[in-house]
């Protein structure tokens, strides 16, 4: 277990360096925003394209995998929503809390870290988790918030969701890569070297950007943020483990990757949504900060455990 901790530690050390740079003011919020854009639109997209271009749709899509992940995530989502509603908070805030409890930092942290720790074979499973998070739960949060505000769900919401997915570079790069693979077109040498070179910037860039963005986060509403962090770091991977190993038996390696992905801390894009809609951004900020700090230990424990599967 200690050996696994030592393997995950360098990733969190890079996050720590980014946090120090942001906290000291050496790396401003504007600089962090531009670095995040570079990683999101270029480096991470190149990495995802390269990985998906070397996979077939049959290798990526697994209905049993999707059912197991969806079931577990919906259970934790409903639990977090129920607890929030019992506290008599508005539906919009309950939806944001449920998002914190279930949506991990798969894009910026999971893809680079799990690919290196568990091997490139993990990428197909990680991409499937990412796709479900973005398509299903990314759409659900928009429907719940806008529906609660307007008192109804209009067709315009679905149009906005569809356009948002079409503009998401992670979804676009995965679709383009799988299409390239499906057409069985060899990747030319210069193009392959280009996406490798650009994609290699994704890991350090994403980790540094996570740390720098955490520098602007504050630990407010600590009790609620602690509960949401517990949901994300403990309850979510536990529910996924039960679903993937007992209810919908998934191939052991893929199940392990799914559990590791579920153990990741709260995603930064939840904060972007909270800010965009003006719904509990400080609560989300605290959840990201606390869950990321605690994940230094919890992610190591989970990866140590799944390595025995």
C-alpha positions as CSV (number, residue, x, y, z in Angstrom):
1,X,0.0,0.0,0.0
2,X,2.8,2.4,0.8
3,X,4.4,1.6,-2.5
4,X,1.1,2.7,-4.2
5,X,1.1,5.9,-2.2
6,X,4.7,6.7,-3.4
7,X,3.5,6.2,-7.0
8,X,0.6,8.5,-6.6
9,X,2.5,11.1,-4.6
10,X,4.3,12.7,-7.6
11,X,1.0,13.6,-9.1
12,X,-0.2,15.3,-6.0
13,X,3.2,17.0,-5.6
14,X,2.7,18.7,-9.0
15,X,-0.7,19.8,-7.8
16,X,1.0,21.1,-4.7
17,X,3.5,23.1,-6.8
18,X,0.6,24.6,-8.8
19,X,-1.2,25.4,-5.5
20,X,1.9,27.2,-4.2
21,X,2.4,29.1,-7.4
22,X,-1.3,30.3,-7.2
23,X,-1.3,31.0,-3.5
24,X,1.8,33.1,-3.7
25,X,0.4,35.2,-6.5
26,X,3.3,34.1,-8.9
27,X,0.6,32.4,-11.0
28,X,-2.4,34.6,-11.3
29,X,-6.0,33.5,-11.7
30,X,-5.8,34.8,-15.3
31,X,-2.7,32.7,-15.9
32,X,-4.5,29.7,-14.4
33,X,-7.5,30.2,-16.7
34,X,-5.3,30.4,-19.8
35,X,-3.3,27.3,-18.8
36,X,-6.6,25.4,-18.2
37,X,-7.8,26.4,-21.7
38,X,-4.5,25.1,-23.2
39,X,-4.8,21.8,-21.4
40,X,-8.6,21.5,-22.1
41,X,-8.7,22.4,-25.7
42,X,-5.3,21.3,-26.9
43,X,-3.1,19.0,-24.8
44,X,-5.9,16.8,-23.3
45,X,-7.7,16.7,-26.6
46,X,-4.6,15.5,-28.4
47,X,-4.0,12.8,-25.7
48,X,-7.7,11.6,-26.0
49,X,-7.5,11.6,-29.8
50,X,-4.3,9.5,-29.8
51,X,-5.7,7.0,-27.4
52,X,-9.1,6.7,-29.0
53,X,-7.7,6.5,-32.6
54,X,-5.9,3.3,-31.5
55,X,-9.1,1.8,-30.1
56,X,-12.3,0.5,-31.7
57,X,-15.8,1.3,-30.5
58,X,-16.2,-2.3,-29.5
59,X,-13.2,-1.9,-27.2
60,X,-14.5,1.2,-25.6
61,X,-18.3,0.6,-25.2
62,X,-19.4,-2.1,-22.8
63,X,-23.1,-2.1,-21.8
64,X,-22.5,-4.0,-18.6
65,X,-19.9,-1.5,-17.6
66,X,-22.2,1.4,-18.3
67,X,-25.1,-0.2,-16.4
68,X,-22.9,-0.9,-13.3
69,X,-21.5,2.7,-13.3
70,X,-24.9,4.3,-13.9
71,X,-26.6,2.3,-11.2
72,X,-24.0,3.1,-8.5
73,X,-23.8,6.7,-9.5
74,X,-27.5,7.2,-9.5
75,X,-27.8,5.6,-6.0
76,X,-25.2,8.1,-4.6
77,X,-26.8,10.9,-6.6
78,X,-30.2,10.2,-5.1
79,X,-28.7,9.8,-1.6
80,X,-27.0,13.2,-1.7
81,X,-30.1,14.8,-3.2
82,X,-32.3,13.3,-0.5
83,X,-30.0,14.5,2.3
84,X,-30.0,18.0,0.8
85,X,-33.8,18.1,0.6
86,X,-34.1,16.9,4.2
87,X,-32.1,20.0,5.1
88,X,-34.8,22.0,3.3
89,X,-32.6,23.6,0.7
90,X,-33.8,24.5,-2.8
91,X,-33.7,21.9,-5.5
92,X,-31.1,23.8,-7.5
93,X,-28.7,23.6,-4.5
94,X,-29.6,19.9,-4.0
95,X,-28.7,19.2,-7.6
96,X,-25.3,20.9,-7.3
97,X,-24.6,18.9,-4.1
98,X,-25.5,15.7,-5.8
99,X,-23.1,16.6,-8.6
100,X,-20.3,17.2,-6.1
101,X,-21.1,13.8,-4.6
102,X,-20.7,11.8,-7.8
103,X,-18.7,13.7,-10.5
104,X,-15.0,13.3,-10.1
105,X,-12.0,15.0,-11.8
106,X,-11.8,12.3,-14.5
107,X,-10.6,14.6,-17.3
108,X,-7.8,16.5,-15.7
109,X,-6.7,14.0,-13.0
110,X,-8.1,10.6,-13.9
111,X,-7.0,10.3,-17.5
112,X,-3.3,11.2,-17.0
113,X,-2.9,9.5,-13.6
114,X,-4.8,6.3,-14.2
115,X,-3.1,5.8,-17.6
116,X,0.3,6.0,-16.0
117,X,-0.5,4.0,-12.8
118,X,-2.8,1.3,-14.3
119,X,-1.4,1.2,-17.9
120,X,-2.7,2.5,-21.2
121,X,-5.3,-0.3,-21.3
122,X,-7.2,1.6,-18.6
123,X,-7.9,4.5,-21.0
124,X,-10.9,2.8,-22.7
125,X,-12.7,2.4,-19.3
126,X,-11.7,5.9,-18.2
127,X,-13.1,7.4,-21.4
128,X,-16.3,5.5,-20.9
129,X,-16.7,6.9,-17.4
130,X,-15.9,10.4,-18.7
131,X,-18.5,10.0,-21.5
132,X,-21.2,8.9,-19.0
133,X,-20.4,11.8,-16.7
134,X,-20.5,14.4,-19.4
135,X,-23.5,13.1,-21.4
136,X,-25.8,11.8,-18.6
137,X,-25.0,13.8,-15.5
138,X,-23.7,16.9,-17.3
139,X,-27.1,17.0,-19.0
140,X,-29.1,16.1,-15.8
141,X,-27.7,19.0,-13.8
142,X,-28.7,21.6,-16.5
143,X,-32.2,20.1,-16.7
144,X,-32.7,20.1,-12.9
145,X,-31.4,23.7,-12.4
146,X,-33.2,25.3,-15.3
147,X,-36.3,23.2,-14.7
148,X,-36.4,24.3,-11.0
149,X,-36.0,28.0,-12.0
150,X,-38.5,28.0,-14.8
151,X,-41.0,25.6,-13.3
152,X,-40.9,23.5,-16.4
153,X,-38.5,21.7,-18.8
154,X,-38.5,23.3,-22.3
155,X,-37.1,21.9,-25.6
156,X,-34.7,24.7,-25.6
157,X,-32.8,23.1,-22.7
158,X,-32.1,20.0,-24.8
159,X,-30.9,22.1,-27.7
160,X,-28.5,23.9,-25.3
161,X,-27.3,20.6,-23.9
162,X,-26.7,19.2,-27.4
163,X,-24.7,22.2,-28.5
164,X,-22.7,22.1,-25.3
165,X,-21.7,18.5,-25.9
166,X,-20.8,19.2,-29.6
167,X,-18.6,22.0,-28.4
168,X,-16.9,19.9,-25.6
169,X,-13.3,19.2,-26.9
170,X,-13.1,16.0,-24.9
171,X,-16.2,14.5,-26.5
172,X,-15.2,15.8,-29.9
173,X,-11.6,14.4,-29.7
174,X,-12.9,10.9,-28.6
175,X,-15.5,10.8,-31.4
176,X,-12.9,11.9,-34.0
177,X,-10.4,9.3,-32.7
178,X,-12.9,6.5,-32.8
179,X,-14.1,7.6,-36.2
180,X,-10.5,7.5,-37.5
181,X,-10.0,4.1,-35.9
182,X,-13.3,2.9,-37.5
183,X,-12.1,4.0,-41.0
184,X,-8.9,2.0,-40.4
185,X,-6.8,4.9,-41.7
186,X,-3.1,4.6,-40.5
187,X,-2.0,7.7,-38.6
188,X,0.8,9.4,-40.6
189,X,4.1,9.5,-38.8
190,X,4.3,13.4,-38.4
191,X,0.6,13.5,-37.1
192,X,1.3,10.7,-34.6
193,X,4.4,12.5,-33.3
194,X,2.5,15.8,-33.2
195,X,-0.3,14.4,-31.0
196,X,2.2,12.5,-28.8
197,X,4.2,15.7,-28.3
198,X,1.1,17.9,-27.6
199,X,-0.6,15.2,-25.5
200,X,2.5,14.8,-23.3
201,X,1.9,18.3,-22.0
202,X,-1.6,17.2,-20.7
203,X,-0.4,15.4,-17.5
204,X,1.9,18.1,-15.9
205,X,-0.3,20.9,-17.3
206,X,-3.5,19.5,-16.0
207,X,-2.1,18.7,-12.5
208,X,-0.5,22.2,-12.2
209,X,-3.7,23.8,-13.3
210,X,-5.7,21.8,-10.7
211,X,-3.3,23.1,-8.0
212,X,-3.3,26.7,-9.2
213,X,-7.1,26.7,-9.4
214,X,-7.4,25.4,-5.8
215,X,-5.4,28.4,-4.6
216,X,-8.5,30.5,-5.2
217,X,-10.9,28.1,-3.4
218,X,-12.0,28.7,0.2
219,X,-13.0,26.2,2.8
220,X,-16.5,27.5,3.8
221,X,-19.5,25.4,4.9
222,X,-16.9,22.8,6.0
223,X,-19.5,20.4,7.5
224,X,-21.5,20.1,4.2
225,X,-18.3,20.1,2.1
226,X,-17.0,17.3,4.3
227,X,-20.1,15.2,3.8
228,X,-20.0,15.7,0.0
229,X,-16.3,14.8,0.0
230,X,-17.1,11.6,2.0
231,X,-19.8,10.8,-0.6
232,X,-17.3,11.3,-3.5
233,X,-14.2,9.7,-2.0
234,X,-15.8,6.8,-0.1
235,X,-19.5,6.2,-0.9
236,X,-19.2,6.6,-4.7
237,X,-16.3,4.1,-5.2
238,X,-17.9,1.7,-2.6
239,X,-21.2,1.8,-4.6
240,X,-19.4,1.3,-7.9
241,X,-17.5,-1.7,-6.4
242,X,-20.7,-3.3,-5.3
243,X,-22.4,-2.7,-8.7
244,X,-19.4,-3.7,-10.8
245,X,-18.3,-6.8,-8.8
246,X,-21.6,-8.2,-7.5
247,X,-24.7,-6.8,-9.3
248,X,-23.5,-6.4,-12.9
249,X,-20.2,-8.4,-12.9
250,X,-17.7,-6.5,-15.0
251,X,-14.4,-7.8,-16.2
252,X,-12.0,-7.4,-13.1
253,X,-9.5,-5.1,-14.7
254,X,-12.2,-2.8,-16.1
255,X,-14.1,-2.9,-12.8
256,X,-10.9,-1.8,-11.0
257,X,-10.4,1.1,-13.4
258,X,-14.1,2.1,-12.9
259,X,-13.7,2.0,-9.1
260,X,-10.5,4.1,-9.2
261,X,-12.2,6.6,-11.5
262,X,-15.1,6.8,-9.0
263,X,-12.6,7.5,-6.2
264,X,-11.3,10.7,-7.7
265,X,-12.1,14.1,-6.0
266,X,-14.8,16.5,-7.0
267,X,-14.4,17.8,-10.6
268,X,-13.5,21.4,-11.3
269,X,-16.3,21.7,-13.9
270,X,-18.9,21.4,-11.1
271,X,-17.6,24.8,-9.8
272,X,-17.9,26.3,-13.3
273,X,-21.5,25.2,-13.4
274,X,-22.2,26.5,-9.9
275,X,-20.6,29.9,-10.9
276,X,-22.5,30.0,-14.2
277,X,-25.9,29.5,-12.6
278,X,-25.0,31.3,-9.3
279,X,-25.9,28.2,-7.2
280,X,-23.8,27.5,-4.1
281,X,-20.3,28.2,-5.6
282,X,-18.6,28.5,-2.2
283,X,-20.0,25.1,-1.1
284,X,-18.6,23.6,-4.3
285,X,-15.3,25.4,-3.9
286,X,-14.9,23.9,-0.4
287,X,-15.9,20.4,-1.6
288,X,-13.2,20.5,-4.3
289,X,-10.6,21.8,-1.9
290,X,-11.3,19.3,0.8
291,X,-11.8,16.2,-1.4
292,X,-8.6,16.9,-3.4
293,X,-6.6,17.2,-0.2
294,X,-8.1,14.0,1.3
295,X,-7.7,12.1,-2.0
296,X,-3.9,12.1,-1.6
297,X,-4.6,9.2,0.9
298,X,-7.9,7.8,-0.3
299,X,-7.0,7.4,-4.0
300,X,-3.8,5.5,-2.9
301,X,-5.9,3.2,-0.7
302,X,-8.4,2.5,-3.5
303,X,-5.7,1.9,-6.1
304,X,-3.9,-0.3,-3.7
305,X,-7.1,-2.3,-3.1
306,X,-8.1,-2.7,-6.7
307,X,-4.6,-3.9,-7.6
308,X,-5.5,-7.1,-5.7
309,X,-8.5,-7.8,-7.9
